[in-house]
């Protein structure tokens, strides 16, 4: 996983500005990607979705935009990473429990995703990873709330 192996000893300073995150990824088939991710429980913002793009809502602060390859290239300079041989990003999302980590990863695999790395269990943190139907790597991570808050 791309998260620290040792639990944090103190909480990071709270940001003074609330920020949103918009993740943009190229996909081969918008309809298939929509089905894959709604099957994982993500909702769609139809106001920002069409035949070329699907806007997936992870939460109020994070939206994942999946754009078909021609539409994605409208926004970039250069080439799109070939996810069959390289990785452009590791996407990690949190889960509320170890069981939810397993549920999300198992659901992704059943929906056509593929396993990426072996599960990682560090006691205070547990995670699994998978590749979506376009080869993007997703990690699902649970951390013990006591480890996050610095409590023992």
C-alpha positions as CSV (number, residue, x, y, z in Angstrom):
1,X,0.0,0.0,0.0
2,X,1.1,3.5,-0.5
3,X,0.4,4.5,3.1
4,X,2.9,4.7,6.0
5,X,3.8,1.4,7.6
6,X,4.1,2.9,11.1
7,X,1.0,4.5,12.6
8,X,1.0,8.3,12.9
9,X,2.1,9.6,16.4
10,X,0.1,12.8,16.1
11,X,-2.6,14.2,13.9
12,X,-1.6,16.5,11.1
13,X,-2.5,20.1,11.5
14,X,-6.1,20.8,10.2
15,X,-6.1,22.7,6.9
16,X,-7.5,26.2,6.9
17,X,-9.1,25.8,3.5
18,X,-11.5,23.0,2.5
19,X,-10.4,21.5,-0.8
20,X,-12.1,19.2,-3.2
21,X,-10.4,16.6,-5.3
22,X,-11.3,15.8,-8.9
23,X,-9.6,12.7,-10.3
24,X,-9.7,12.4,-14.1
25,X,-9.0,9.0,-15.7
26,X,-9.2,7.8,-19.3
27,X,-11.4,4.7,-19.9
28,X,-12.0,2.6,-23.0
29,X,-15.8,2.2,-22.5
30,X,-17.7,4.8,-20.4
31,X,-20.8,2.6,-20.1
32,X,-18.8,-0.4,-18.9
33,X,-16.9,1.8,-16.4
34,X,-20.1,3.3,-15.2
35,X,-21.5,-0.2,-14.5
36,X,-18.3,-1.3,-12.8
37,X,-18.1,1.6,-10.4
38,X,-21.8,1.9,-9.6
39,X,-21.6,-1.8,-8.8
40,X,-19.0,-0.8,-6.1
41,X,-21.5,1.7,-4.6
42,X,-20.4,5.0,-6.2
43,X,-23.2,7.3,-7.3
44,X,-23.3,9.2,-10.6
45,X,-23.7,13.0,-10.9
46,X,-25.8,13.0,-14.2
47,X,-25.3,16.8,-14.6
48,X,-21.7,16.2,-15.5
49,X,-22.1,12.8,-17.3
50,X,-22.8,12.0,-20.9
51,X,-21.9,9.4,-23.5
52,X,-18.2,10.5,-23.3
53,X,-17.9,11.0,-19.5
54,X,-19.2,9.7,-16.2
55,X,-18.9,11.8,-13.1
56,X,-18.7,9.4,-10.0
57,X,-19.2,10.9,-6.6
58,X,-17.0,9.3,-3.9
59,X,-18.1,11.8,-1.3
60,X,-18.8,15.6,-1.0
61,X,-15.1,16.3,-1.4
62,X,-14.1,13.9,-4.1
63,X,-15.4,13.3,-7.6
64,X,-13.9,10.8,-10.1
65,X,-14.3,11.8,-13.8
66,X,-14.0,8.9,-16.2
67,X,-13.6,10.1,-19.7
68,X,-13.4,8.0,-22.9
69,X,-9.9,8.2,-24.5
70,X,-10.7,10.8,-27.2
71,X,-12.3,13.1,-24.6
72,X,-9.5,12.6,-22.1
73,X,-6.9,13.6,-24.8
74,X,-8.7,17.0,-25.1
75,X,-7.3,17.8,-21.7
76,X,-3.7,16.6,-21.8
77,X,-0.5,17.2,-23.6
78,X,1.4,14.0,-24.5
79,X,0.4,10.4,-24.3
80,X,-1.9,8.4,-22.1
81,X,-0.1,5.8,-19.9
82,X,-0.5,2.2,-21.1
83,X,-1.8,0.6,-17.9
84,X,-0.9,-2.8,-19.1
85,X,2.8,-2.0,-18.7
86,X,3.0,1.1,-16.4
87,X,1.1,2.9,-13.7
88,X,0.3,6.6,-13.8
89,X,-1.3,6.8,-10.3
90,X,-2.2,4.7,-7.3
91,X,-5.6,5.6,-6.0
92,X,-6.3,4.7,-2.4
93,X,-9.7,5.0,-0.8
94,X,-10.6,4.4,2.9
95,X,-13.0,1.8,4.3
96,X,-14.8,1.8,7.6
97,X,-13.8,-1.7,8.5
98,X,-11.7,-4.7,7.5
99,X,-14.9,-6.4,6.3
100,X,-15.6,-3.4,4.0
101,X,-12.1,-3.6,2.5
102,X,-12.8,-7.3,1.7
103,X,-16.3,-6.5,0.4
104,X,-15.1,-3.7,-2.0
105,X,-12.2,-5.7,-3.3
106,X,-14.2,-8.8,-3.8
107,X,-17.0,-6.9,-5.5
108,X,-14.4,-5.3,-7.9
109,X,-13.0,-8.6,-8.7
110,X,-16.4,-10.2,-9.4
111,X,-17.3,-7.2,-11.6
112,X,-14.3,-7.8,-13.9
113,X,-11.5,-6.1,-12.1
114,X,-8.2,-8.0,-11.4
115,X,-6.1,-8.6,-8.3
116,X,-3.1,-6.4,-8.1
117,X,-1.0,-7.1,-5.0
118,X,-1.5,-9.5,-2.1
119,X,-3.5,-8.2,0.9
120,X,-1.4,-6.3,3.4
121,X,-2.1,-6.6,7.1
122,X,-0.1,-4.4,9.5
123,X,-2.4,-4.9,12.5
124,X,-3.5,-1.3,12.8
125,X,-4.0,-1.1,9.0
126,X,-5.4,-3.5,6.5
127,X,-5.6,-3.1,2.7
128,X,-6.3,-4.8,-0.6
129,X,-5.8,-3.6,-4.1
130,X,-7.3,-4.3,-7.5
131,X,-7.1,-3.0,-11.0
132,X,-10.3,-1.7,-12.6
133,X,-11.4,-2.8,-16.1
134,X,-9.0,-0.2,-17.6
135,X,-6.0,-1.2,-15.5
136,X,-6.0,1.7,-13.0
137,X,-4.8,0.6,-9.6
138,X,-7.1,1.1,-6.6
139,X,-6.2,0.4,-3.0
140,X,-8.9,0.0,-0.3
141,X,-7.5,0.7,3.1
142,X,-8.8,0.5,6.7
143,X,-6.9,2.0,9.6
144,X,-7.7,1.5,13.2
145,X,-9.2,4.8,14.5
146,X,-7.1,4.5,17.6
147,X,-3.9,4.5,15.4
148,X,-5.1,7.5,13.4
149,X,-5.9,9.5,16.6
150,X,-2.6,8.6,18.2
151,X,-4.4,6.7,21.0
152,X,-3.2,3.3,22.1
